[in-house]
Amino acid sequence: MNPTADFTHAPSRSRQLCPDNLSTNEGFSGTDGVGLQLANQDRSQAGLLILNADDWGGERRNTERILECVLRRTVSSASGMVFMEDSERAAAIARERGIDVGLHINFTTPFSAKNCPAQLADRQNEVAAHLLRHRHACAVFHPWLVRSFEYVLKCQLEEYHRLYGAEPQRLDGHHHMHLSANVVLAGLLPQRTVVRRNYSFASGQKSLPNRLYRRFVDGMLARRHSLVDFFFSLAPIEPPDRLQQIFSLARGHVVEVMAHPADVQEYEFLTGGEIVRWTENVAIGPSFALPRTPGLGAKPSNVH
């Protein structure tokens, strides 16, 4: 069986990899089953499985569990939070050990670091009140919060630079709010970065309007950023055929799988040896593989 038969790629402009850069049931997103054409028909020349751990630096336990997974080589990279209680320590560990860490943009969870400016906390509260108002609020552009979104993101980009000594080349979002209308439509994410796309879903798993909206957002992202071919959540680990299908896609495509080692089941899966058996026929990337996108500038380099 062809594992890609029911899926479409992210509408990325390029599938060429830089060779040196090597939650529920979110399901799978491919040909959304509505006859939409890919923005680019090119495919990756080689497959790669990227296991990325979220919330690095959010809390000490998160950092420690992710670090253990990195040392076991069951996690490729991490997404780091700033202005959180363990952000400073986590950044120091990442720079010392050469861990590939992108920026995990946070619009919704209150900053817990002692050095968080009061104005930033207030602006984030304004943004969070809008985004958490109802489940579809992120899809609604709020004109009165334009400056607040800009300010909250700008502060996090600057803090990442202070902690890691470079600009982030890879961006995603806590609760995936980097895909909110106020961020995507305003083009707030720095161009020429790798940005996390929407979840991948199999045909029929979501409603037609839902699939069309997600594809529209991915198309907007692809104009300015590099995207992986497919994106999934590690959870739920059961049933087993779900992960088998995800991992099999990585034989010929770039697949990002989001992990949360703070979750007991995911932590045990990543550290108990089970993942080694499941991925014996596909390589787990030693870092986040960055697609090179022609027309968007020079190849970004990993930041440690």
C-alpha positions in Angstrom: 0.0 0.0 0.0 1.3 3.5 -0.9 1.3 5.4 2.4 0.9 8.7 0.6 -2.2 7.8 -1.3 -4.5 9.7 1.0 -2.3 12.7 1.7 -1.2 16.0 0.2 2.0 17.8 0.8 2.2 21.1 2.5 2.2 23.8 -0.2 5.8 24.5 0.2 7.8 25.9 -2.8 10.6 23.5 -2.4 11.3 20.0 -1.1 15.1 20.1 -1.3 16.8 19.5 2.0 20.0 21.1 3.2 22.2 18.0 3.6 24.1 19.5 6.5 21.0 20.2 8.6 20.5 17.0 9.2 -3.7 15.6 21.5 -5.6 14.4 21.1 -6.0 12.6 17.8 -5.1 15.3 15.3 -4.9 12.7 12.6 -3.4 13.2 9.2 -3.9 16.1 6.3 -3.2 15.3 2.7 -5.2 15.7 -0.5 -8.0 17.1 1.4 -10.2 15.1 -0.9 -11.6 18.2 -2.7 -9.4 18.2 -5.8 -7.1 21.0 -4.7 -3.8 21.2 -6.6 -0.4 21.5 -4.9 1.3 24.8 -5.0 4.4 22.9 -6.1 4.6 19.3 -7.4 8.2 18.9 -6.3 8.9 16.2 -3.7 11.6 15.6 -1.2 14.6 13.7 -2.6 15.0 11.9 0.7 12.8 11.2 3.7 13.4 12.3 7.2 11.6 11.9 10.5 11.9 14.9 12.8 10.7 14.4 16.4 10.4 17.9 17.9 9.8 18.4 21.6 7.7 21.4 22.6 7.9 23.6 25.7 11.7 23.6 26.2 12.3 26.0 29.1 8.7 26.3 30.1 9.3 24.5 33.3 12.3 22.7 34.8 10.6 19.2 34.5 9.9 19.8 30.8 13.5 20.8 30.1 14.9 17.8 32.0 12.7 15.3 30.2 13.4 16.8 26.8 17.1 16.8 27.5 16.9 13.1 28.4 15.2 12.4 25.1 17.8 14.4 23.2 20.6 12.5 24.8 18.9 9.2 23.9 18.6 10.5 20.3 14.9 9.9 20.3 14.2 13.6 19.9 15.7 15.6 17.0 15.1 19.2 18.3 13.1 21.3 20.6 10.9 24.5 20.6 12.0 26.8 23.3 9.8 29.2 25.3 11.1 32.6 26.5 10.1 34.6 29.6 9.3 31.4 31.4 10.7 30.1 34.7 13.3 27.8 33.1 14.1 29.7 29.9 17.5 31.1 31.0 18.8 27.7 32.2 17.4 25.9 29.2 19.0 28.2 26.8 22.4 27.8 28.5 22.1 24.0 28.3 21.1 24.2 24.6 24.1 26.4 23.7 26.5 24.2 25.7 25.3 21.0 24.3 24.5 22.1 20.7 20.8 21.3 20.9 18.7 22.6 18.0 16.1 24.9 19.5 13.6 27.1 17.7 11.2 29.7 19.2 8.0 28.4 20.6 5.9 31.6 20.4 3.6 32.1 23.4 0.4 34.2 23.1 -1.7 32.3 25.6 0.1 31.0 28.7 1.1 33.7 31.2 4.9 34.4 31.3 6.4 33.1 34.5 9.9 34.5 34.5 10.9 37.2 37.0 12.4 39.4 34.3 9.2 39.6 32.3 8.3 43.3 31.7 4.9 44.3 33.1 3.9 45.9 29.8 4.6 42.6 28.0 2.5 40.6 30.5 -0.4 43.1 30.1 -0.3 42.9 26.3 -0.1 39.2 26.4 -3.2 39.1 28.6 -5.1 41.2 26.0 -4.1 38.8 23.2 -4.9 35.7 25.3 -8.3 37.0 26.2 -9.2 37.2 22.5 -7.6 33.9 21.4 -9.1 31.9 24.2 -12.6 33.4 24.0 -13.9 30.5 21.9 -12.4 27.7 19.8 -12.5 29.6 16.5 -11.3 32.9 17.9 -7.8 32.4 16.4 -9.4 32.5 12.9 -10.9 36.0 13.6 -8.7 39.0 12.8 -9.0 41.5 15.7 -8.1 45.0 14.3 -7.8 46.6 17.8 -5.1 44.1 18.8 -2.8 44.5 15.9 -0.2 46.4 18.0 -0.5 44.0 20.9 0.2 41.0 18.7 3.2 42.8 17.1 4.6 43.8 20.5 4.2 40.4 22.2 5.9 38.7 19.2 8.7 41.3 19.0 9.6 40.9 22.6 9.9 37.2 22.3 12.0 37.4 19.2 14.4 39.8 21.0 14.5 37.7 24.2 15.3 34.6 22.1 18.2 36.5 20.5 19.4 37.5 24.0 19.3 34.0 25.3 20.6 32.1 22.2 22.8 34.7 20.6 21.1 34.6 17.2 17.8 35.1 15.5 15.5 32.1 15.5 15.4 30.3 12.2 12.5 28.1 13.1 9.2 29.2 14.6 6.1 27.5 15.9 3.5 28.4 18.5 2.2 27.4 21.9 -1.3 26.0 21.3 -0.5 26.6 17.6 -1.5 30.3 18.0 1.3 31.3 15.6 -1.3 30.4 13.0 -3.9 32.9 14.3 -5.3 35.4 11.8 -3.6 38.4 13.4 -0.2 36.7 12.9 -0.6 35.1 9.5 -2.6 37.8 7.7 -0.3 40.6 9.1 2.8 38.7 8.0 4.3 39.0 11.5 6.6 36.0 11.4 10.1 36.8 10.1 10.5 35.9 6.5 13.0 33.2 5.4 12.3 31.1 8.5 11.0 27.5 8.9 7.4 27.7 10.3 5.2 24.9 11.6 2.3 24.2 9.3 -1.2 23.0 10.2 -1.8 19.5 11.3 -2.0 16.9 8.5 -5.3 15.1 8.1 -6.6 12.3 6.0 -9.3 12.8 3.5 -12.7 13.0 5.3 -11.3 13.5 8.8 -12.3 17.2 8.9 -15.2 19.2 7.3 -14.7 20.8 3.9 -14.6 24.4 5.3 -12.1 23.3 7.9 -9.8 21.7 5.3 -10.1 24.7 3.0 -9.2 27.1 5.8 -6.2 25.1 6.8 -5.0 24.8 3.3 -5.4 28.6 2.8 -3.3 29.3 5.9 -0.6 26.8 4.8 -0.6 28.5 1.4 -0.1 31.9 3.0 2.8 30.5 5.0 4.4 28.9 2.0 4.8 32.3 0.3 7.2 33.5 2.9 8.5 30.5 4.8 9.7 26.9 4.4 7.4 24.1 5.5 7.8 20.4 6.1 5.8 18.0 4.0 3.6 16.6 6.8 3.0 17.5 10.5 1.5 15.3 13.2 1.3 15.0 16.9 2.9 12.0 18.6 -0.2 11.5 20.8 -2.2 9.4 20.8 0.3 6.6 20.7 -2.6 4.1 20.3 -3.7 2.6 18.0 -0.4 1.4 16.7 -1.3 1.6 13.0 -1.6 5.4 13.3 2.1 5.9 14.2 3.1 3.2 11.7 1.5 5.1 8.9 3.1 8.4 10.1 6.5 7.0 10.3 6.2 5.2 7.0 5.6 8.6 5.3 9.0 9.7 6.5 10.7 7.2 4.2 10.2 9.6 1.3 9.0 12.9 2.8 10.0 15.3 5.5 7.7 14.6 8.5 7.6 16.6 11.7 6.1 14.9 14.7 5.4 17.1 17.7 6.2 15.5 21.1 5.5 16.6 24.7 7.8 14.5 27.0 6.1 16.2 30.0 3.2 13.8 29.2 3.9 10.5 31.0 2.8 8.3 28.2 4.9 10.2 25.6 7.9 10.3 27.9 7.8 6.5 28.5 7.4 5.9 24.7 10.4 8.1 23.9 12.7 6.8 26.7 11.6 3.2 27.1 13.0 1.8 23.9 9.7 1.3 22.2 10.3 4.1 19.7 13.5 2.4 18.5 11.5 -0.6 17.4 8.9 1.5 15.7 11.4 3.6 13.7 13.9 0.9 12.8 13.2 1.4 9.0 13.4 5.2 9.1 16.0 7.7 10.4 15.2 10.1 13.2 16.9 13.3 12.2 19.8 14.4 14.5 18.4 18.0 14.3 15.6 19.8 12.5 16.1 19.4 8.7 15.5 22.8 7.1 14.0 22.9 3.6 15.8 25.3 1.2 13.2 27.5 -0.4 14.3 29.2 -3.6 13.5 32.9 -3.7 13.3 33.3 0.0 17.0 34.0 0.6 20.0 32.1 1.8 19.8 28.9 3.6 19.1 29.4 7.3 21.5 27.8 9.7 20.8 25.9 12.9 20.9 27.9 16.1 22.3 26.2 19.2 
